[in-house]
């Protein structure tokens, strides 16, 4: 049997808590997986990834809602034009302005 120190972290082994079976290589207390600095770094990387994914999801949802609102208003304007509104250009321009769409 060797006298190398083992990692001091407690881990789950099924239903029981046991000491990590790996050898301590960081400060003579921790294995590379349970080193507090490594744990902190992995946690920060995971949080940054989650924040980015959440921001991307929120941006996609905002864009989807914007397009849906524009679609609803465009249908209203088309119905007004079909019912005989004579100011089609003004209706289209006001709808685009309301939704902050660029005129081309």
N, C-alpha and C positions, 0 to 999 in steps of 0.2 A: 504494500500500500504506500502511496506517495504522501508527502507532507505538504503538498501545495495547498494554499488556502482556497476554499470554495466561496462562491458568490454568496452574499448575505441576504439576497432577496428571497422572500417566501413566494412560492408559486403553487398553483392548484395542480393536483394530480388526481383527476377524477373528482371525488367529493372531499378529498383531504388536502390540507395545506402542508407542503414540504419545502425544504430548502432547495434552491436552484442547484441542479447537479453540476453546473459548469464551474470551471476554475476561475478564480478571481484574477483578472489581468489589469484592471484599472484601479489604481490606488490600493491594491491588495485587498479590496473589499467587493468589487463588482465585476461581473462578466461584461462583455461588450454590449449585450442586449439590455442589461439592467443598470448600466452606468447612468446616474441621474442626469448628466449633461446630454447623453444620447437620447434618453427618454424625453427630456424637455425639447430637444431639437426635433424629434419625430412628431411630438405633439404640435409644435408650432407649424411644421410643414403640413400636417393634416388639417389644422385649423385654417391655414392660408388657402389650401385647396378647396375646402368647404365654403369659405367666404367667396372665393371666385365663382364656384358653381352656383351659389345662391344669387350672386349679383347677375350672372348670366341668365338665370331662370327669371329673375325679376325684370330684367330688360326685355326678355322675350315675351313675358306676360304683358308688360306695358305696351309693347309694339302691337301685339295681337289685339289688345283692347282698343288701341288707337285706330287700327285698320277696321275693326268691326264697327266702331262708332261712325267712321267715315262712310262705310258701306251703307249703313242704315240711313244716314243723311242723304247720300247719293240716290238711294231708291226713292226717298221722299221727294227730292227735286225732280227726278225723272217722272214720277207720278204727277207732279204739279204741271210739268211741261206737257205731258200727255193729255192732261185735262184742259189744256188751252192757255196756259200761262204764256204771255207774250214776251216776258223779259227773261228768256232762258239764259242769256249770257250773264246777266246780273245775279240770277239765282246760283249759277255754277260758281261764279267768282266769290260770292258771299260764303258759300259752303266751303270752298277751298280756303278762304281767309280764316273762317271759323276754326278749321282744323290745322291751320298753319302749314298748308301744303303749298309748295312753290308753283307758281303759274309758269307754264312753258310756252 
